[in-house]
Structure formats: C-alpha cells, structure tokens
Amino acid sequence: MPAAALQTKSVSQPVLIDLPYAPLQKRALPAGRPREWYVNHNRRLKAMRLAIALLDSGVYLPNQAKNSTIRRMAEDVGIHPPSDITCHMVRALMRYSR
C-alpha cells in the first residue's frame, strides 16, 4: 500500500462541558501527615464525587441512596466500589446539600 494511502487516525480529545470557572490545577498533598489523614482525605473526595453524580442523576434524598445505588453509580462513573463508611459519607453530604 502506498504511503500516501495510509492515514493516521486523529485521536479526539474528550469534550469538556463549558464551565463558568477554570478547572483547578492538581497539587501534591502535604507531606508528613499520618496515613489516616490521607485515607480520610481521599475518602471525602470519593464521597463528594459520588454525591454529585447521584444528585445529577436525580437521586436527591439520602434515603433514596442505598448502598447498592451508590455502588452502582460508582460503577457507572468508573470509580472503585465504595466501602460502607464512604456510602455513609455520601448520604451525609447529600443531607447537607440542601
């Protein structure tokens, strides 16, 4: 096949929705904290992502967000399944989102 006939596929970049603000730059976490601090920090971030995804999908009340619902949403979003503690945090965030 001639080289002119070969076409390179262009890889399309994912299209981000227009946000009224610029995305935040990721920064390294502070060093020297106890391991438990990092575990809780990452758990809070995961719970926040899941709470936002649930609210966007129409689950507005904490009593609608059973553990199975939260874990299904994690699978849909592409996050590892959350623990029972993280599911509890998701419901707590939803409770205070009103």
C-alpha positions as CSV (number, residue, x, y, z in Angstrom):
1,M,0.0,0.0,0.0
2,P,1.5,3.4,-0.9
3,A,2.4,5.7,2.0
4,A,0.0,8.4,0.7
5,A,-2.9,6.0,1.2
6,L,-2.1,5.5,4.8
7,Q,-3.8,8.0,7.0
8,T,-3.1,8.5,10.7
9,K,-6.1,8.4,12.9
10,S,-6.5,11.6,14.8
11,V,-7.3,10.9,18.5
12,S,-10.0,13.2,19.6
13,Q,-9.7,14.8,22.9
14,P,-12.7,14.5,25.3
15,V,-15.0,17.4,25.1
16,L,-15.4,19.2,28.4
17,I,-18.7,20.9,29.2
18,D,-18.4,24.7,29.4
19,L,-17.9,25.6,33.0
20,P,-18.2,29.1,34.4
21,Y,-14.8,28.6,36.0
22,A,-11.5,27.1,35.1
23,P,-10.7,23.6,36.4
24,L,-8.3,23.6,39.4
25,Q,-4.8,22.6,38.9
26,K,-3.9,19.4,40.8
27,R,-1.4,19.8,43.6
28,A,0.5,17.3,45.7
29,L,-0.8,16.5,49.1
30,P,1.2,17.9,52.0
31,A,3.9,15.5,53.3
32,G,4.3,14.4,56.8
33,R,0.7,13.7,57.8
34,P,-0.4,10.4,59.4
35,R,-1.6,7.8,56.9
36,E,-5.1,8.1,58.3
37,W,-5.3,11.7,57.2
38,Y,-4.6,10.7,53.6
39,V,-7.1,7.9,53.7
40,N,-9.8,10.2,55.1
41,H,-9.0,12.9,52.6
42,N,-9.3,10.5,49.6
43,R,-12.5,9.0,51.1
44,R,-14.0,12.5,51.3
45,L,-13.1,13.3,47.7
46,K,-14.7,10.0,46.5
47,A,-17.8,10.6,48.6
48,M,-18.1,14.1,47.1
49,R,-17.7,12.8,43.5
50,L,-20.4,10.2,44.1
51,A,-22.8,12.6,45.8
52,I,-22.5,15.0,42.9
53,A,-23.1,12.2,40.4
54,L,-26.2,11.0,42.3
55,L,-27.6,14.5,42.5
56,D,-27.1,14.9,38.8
57,S,-28.8,11.6,38.1
58,G,-31.9,12.6,40.1
59,V,-31.3,11.0,43.5
60,Y,-31.9,14.0,45.8
61,L,-32.7,12.5,49.1
62,P,-30.3,10.5,51.3
63,N,-32.9,7.8,52.0
64,Q,-33.0,7.2,48.2
65,A,-29.3,6.5,48.2
66,K,-29.0,2.9,49.4
67,N,-25.5,1.3,49.4
68,S,-26.4,-0.6,46.3
69,T,-27.5,2.6,44.5
70,I,-24.2,4.3,45.4
71,R,-22.1,1.3,44.3
72,R,-24.0,1.1,41.0
73,M,-23.3,4.8,40.5
74,A,-19.6,4.3,41.3
75,E,-19.5,1.6,38.6
76,D,-21.2,3.9,36.1
77,V,-18.8,6.8,36.8
78,G,-15.8,4.5,36.8
79,I,-14.8,4.7,40.5
80,H,-13.9,1.6,42.6
81,P,-16.8,0.4,44.7
82,P,-17.1,2.5,47.9
83,S,-17.0,1.0,51.4
84,D,-19.9,1.2,53.8
85,I,-18.2,4.2,55.5
86,T,-17.9,6.0,52.2
87,C,-21.6,5.3,51.4
88,H,-22.5,6.8,54.8
89,M,-20.4,9.9,53.9
90,V,-22.2,10.2,50.6
91,R,-25.6,10.3,52.4
92,A,-24.3,12.8,54.9
93,L,-23.1,15.1,52.1
94,M,-26.5,14.8,50.4
95,R,-28.2,15.6,53.7
96,Y,-26.3,18.9,53.9
97,S,-26.6,19.8,50.2
98,R,-30.0,21.3,50.7
